[in-house]
Amino acid sequence: MLGRSKAVGVGEALGILRSHYTPPEPGREEVSLHEALGRVLAADIISQIPLPEFPRSSMDGYAVFSADTFGASEQIPAYLKLAGEVVMGEAALHPISHGEAIAIPTGGMLPDGADAVVMLEHTQTLDAGELEIIRPVAPGENVVQPGDDIKAGEVAFTRGHMLRPQDLGALAGIGTTRVPVFKRPKLAIINTGSEIVPADRTPRPGQVRDVNSYTLAGLVRLAGAIPVLKGIFRDEYGPIREAVESAISECDAVALTGGSSVGNQDLTAKIINDLGNPGVIVHGVSVKPGKPVIIGVVGGKPVFGLPGHPVAVAVCFNLFLRPLLKEISGEIDPLEHMGISGVRVVEARMARNYSSVPGREDHLGVMLKKGDDELWAYPVLGKSGLIFTLVKAHGTTVIPADRPGIAKGEKVIVRLFD
Amino acid sequence: MLGRSKAVGVGEALGILRSHYTPPEPGREEVSLHEALGRVLAADIISQIPLPEFPRSSMDGYAVFSADTFGASEQIPAYLKLAGEVVMGEAALHPISHGEAIAIPTGGMLPDGADAVVMLEHTQTLDAGELEIIRPVAPGENVVQPGDDIKAGEVAFTRGHMLRPQDLGALAGIGTTRVPVFKRPKLAIINTGSEIVPADRTPRPGQVRDVNSYTLAGLVRLAGAIPVLKGIFRDEYGPIREAVESAISECDAVALTGGSSVGNQDLTAKIINDLGNPGVIVHGVSVKPGKPVIIGVVGGKPVFGLPGHPVAVAVCFNLFLRPLLKEISGEIDPLEHMGISGVRVVEARMARNYSSVPGREDHLGVMLKKGDDELWAYPVLGKSGLIFTLVKAHGTTVIPADRPGIAKGEKVIVRLFD
């Protein structure tokens, strides 16, 4: 598929990619719970134990036979014999007998025979080692039963679940301190452009420092994936081709960021096509900024040719690479399936008229300001290639391809930067 | 301030903490840009260079004296002599003379003398090394001037700014590859309760595995801070007091999580008071779950006594510790100053009637389900102390202290878990 094809819409581009590429089953590894935050489970986790493992009191009070309290009231209290206390972290020394009460703290293990707990507030201890009870308790009252939290043999978590802080706690609770997780996706970053020098070097006239490796690596990390920096390459066929081949064998996907000159883009497309099958599948997407984006599949892995424009790199990452990396990660996000965005959005009113190029989905950086209890979105404009426009913006808003622009005062949804 | 004081509201509790504690200036360290994602700048960053450093073409085309193109049209084109080409990453070999045009790629450095670039599309090369131009260009057209992105001496970033991916790119662009950042806040986690054993140990009857260290450490990490696990302690004065003292000298804040029995809470309060000045400042907050939370200040550092209930730990973290850690971090969040929440929220309709305890701010875990194009929030209920309620929930919704509950069908804001 050599040569320029027509630019396609964003949705169409994703569809074409999907028809040529299906993420393989991710690799697995085992990690300790302390390293498992944000990782994706590679297998269902079945609880081997019930939780709690024993009946626990949910109150400070007295463990009793509930039947001994039936009918108790302030007028006619029930009287039970105090028969010791439950010590936290230990089983009761002996079972309870009818007519007895044993002091128990919240979380304490019920003595054998006891089936309920009377709250401290509804009791009074009397001198003779006797307990006065002024309210009845039903069987099971103020008791958490074994398995109330989770039962032995129950599925605690399913494959594809991303582990949140509370999930780590729950896994610890059932004694699962090592978990099988999918390996994190690796994205290779190949920076091309004869004008680019490493950021710590002083550029000569005509040269510029590497910007995109840093932005892209940060975006990859925030997406829970691993950036693999393959380095900076001059616009020469051989070394870039070698870097792409090595990246494909080593990583799950590849992103080349390049100068936005026609020559540079042609070189990227040629290399992807030469490595082929099918090679370039999308050449140009109707999105601003980012139109010249190239999408290819080589050796069963996606290869992206992103423009060199830093803003376009960020927009293309969010449109294509972020969802792709999430898919490769093996995560099944229940919220996403409900259409809940994985990013923060706010509603704001446009502070100015903004006219957009028709036929292209326009991703506009905006700065937010608060005024009159409302948020206002100010377009952050700048010539193509500027870096600090993205720094000044708090997020982006999308003007759909079929709209000529947004009028001042119109409401827009702003996707906040991570 | 010994003994039990009355439970206070959440806002009041934060106010009391603020009146007894002001975060000190955070420590500083220097990190490389590759490690700087999410870190907070400890100083303003001033650009030492203009960006770009030289006039760059923003188009593929020809560098010209703009005056040579004035009046050019399809009917009466301008003709210029082709005088070579600009190579990417290099300065032009010689300056341009009147009547000349030099080919230039996007991003290329303008030759001395040239003040504009004619787009490729508006030109045609003729046999005799001549270029035909059919549109005029104004001075500066299609050129990014030195300093258009940022000027030398301009403040690129201010102290307190948290570094996002695009910020790393911008810093690389101005050659700042090491940055001064504030040290991350450290929260010590002290797990108390005679019933608690490490998660990898098999509990004896009456014992339970440590859950809260894992949940809390995960929450601390997501907040960009460092959890320091001080271990598990039986309900005994001496060792816990020593752990708190060591934690205070080592960390920025301390969280004890404990059993929810009265004895355990009293021990925590006593230790905080004995280490004192002022010691316990809040004992009980009108929030559900989490009422018995203790807030103290010892040695100028905040010390929290959180209940042992895992859901309460998470709720108290979000209410008190997350904002505190953010304040300690030195971050100045422009969005927060506009009232934009740092977490994802969605709107949903309550799927059931839910009645709340009046006088307490009720943080209810909810599971979301999609139905009829709308999200429905199902309360995830369970006895106190259950762990998996938090696992089943997608987020929480708050029923204010002055509301008796929420009716089925009413709209609620759900704060999604990170």
Interface residues (C-beta under 8 A of the other chain):
Chain A: L33 H34 L37 L51 P52 E53 F54 R56 S58 D60 V86 V87 M88 G89 E90 A91 P105 T106 G107 G108 M109 L120 V144 D148 D149 I150 A156 F157 R164 P165 Q166 D167 L168 G169 A170 L171 A172 G173 I174 G175 T177 G193 S194 E195 I196 A199 D200 T202 P203 R204 P205 G206 Q207 V208 R209 D210 V211 N212 S213 Y214 T215 L216 A217 G218 L219 R221 L222 R234 D235 G259 S260 S261 V262 G263 N264 G308 P310 A314 P334 L335 H337 M338 G339 I340 S341 V343 R344 V346 L368 K369 K370 L375 G382 K383 S384 G385 L386 I387 F388 L390 V391 H394 L416 F417 D418
Chain B: L33 H34 L37 L51 P52 E53 F54 R56 S58 D60 V86 V87 M88 G89 E90 A91 P105 T106 G107 G108 M109 L120 V144 D148 D149 I150 A156 F157 R164 P165 Q166 D167 L168 G169 A170 L171 A172 G173 I174 G175 T177 G193 S194 E195 I196 A199 D200 T202 P203 R204 P205 G206 Q207 V208 R209 D210 V211 N212 S213 Y214 T215 L216 A217 G218 L219 R221 L222 R234 D235 G259 S260 S261 V262 G263 N264 G308 P310 A314 P334 L335 H337 M338 G339 I340 S341 V343 R344 V346 L368 K369 K370 L375 G382 K383 S384 G385 L386 I387 F388 L390 V391 H394 L416 F417 D418
